[in-house]
């Protein structure tokens, strides 16, 4: 292997208990990056040029019987990403999302019918393994847009178990514990909201649904007896807030291009999802948008 590739994999050696396990990992990792098509076990062996020297069953035993921990490996990769691609004082932005790996058959482990955003038609459902994935956002010199490098993941085990939101909070907590003293910002789409995501030492930003019930921040204590108010007056619908908001021009980078948009910020509490945690509503609209709406994007953030 090239020395640069060997040096990159060497910090991952302590994750594996046996030297032979690390050797198999090196072979599969090499085939993973060298293969341009489907990356199955056989394809990874072929991509590394080891299909004739390494048994297919030995490669499968790496996943089923070898002793190594998925979280330790993911955090070791995360340390490589943060150490090589982020400045020491730069915050760590963690993106969390889920994806469906379509699988059929009665013996497929934890395969369920669930949401599939890539499904065709109006019914966005599919059957398979639902993975919750956490990645770190970095900027690469050869890419015009930021990229997200996946480092940690969890398999959803179905109803009556930890929800995808709770799994996302678990992954976010692992990142915080691995980088004490670093600022960590978590980001998810509209499906990821809830008190479980209020992980100590982090902020969370998510997309707001149009029917979100927002309230003003809790008023000051009056000094009277009784339980103090946890939230203020109801603020109204998002379109009503956008119609009366004060908009300001802001330059943002979208898809590699610097563009000017209009932004309105309202201090609020999303009591139904984040209890009485102080947050902000961020409304975004494009001045040249042809959409017949008073805003194009609504975000809630604890940052």
CORQUI-V863905 format. One record per run of one state. SS is the DSSP state (helix for helix, strand for strand, loop for the rest). FROM is the first residue (numbers start at 1). LEN is the number of residues. If there is no record, write none. Layout:
SS&FROM&LEN ; SS&FROM&LEN
This chain:
loop&1&2 ; helix&3&8 ; loop&11&2 ; helix&13&3 ; strand&16&1 ; loop&17&2 ; helix&19&16 ; loop&35&6 ; helix&41&7 ; loop&48&8 ; helix&56&9 ; loop&65&3 ; strand&68&1 ; loop&69&1 ; helix&70&16 ; loop&86&6 ; strand&92&11 ; loop&103&9 ; strand&112&4 ; loop&116&9 ; strand&125&14 ; loop&139&8 ; strand&147&9 ; loop&156&8 ; helix&164&15 ; loop&179&5 ; strand&184&5 ; loop&189&6 ; helix&195&3 ; loop&198&4 ; strand&202&6 ; loop&208&6 ; strand&214&2 ; loop&216&18 ; strand&234&3 ; loop&237&1 ; helix&238&7 ; loop&245&3 ; strand&248&7 ; loop&255&2 ; strand&257&13 ; loop&270&1 ; helix&271&4 ; loop&275&4 ; strand&279&7 ; loop&286&11 ; strand&297&5 ; loop&302&2
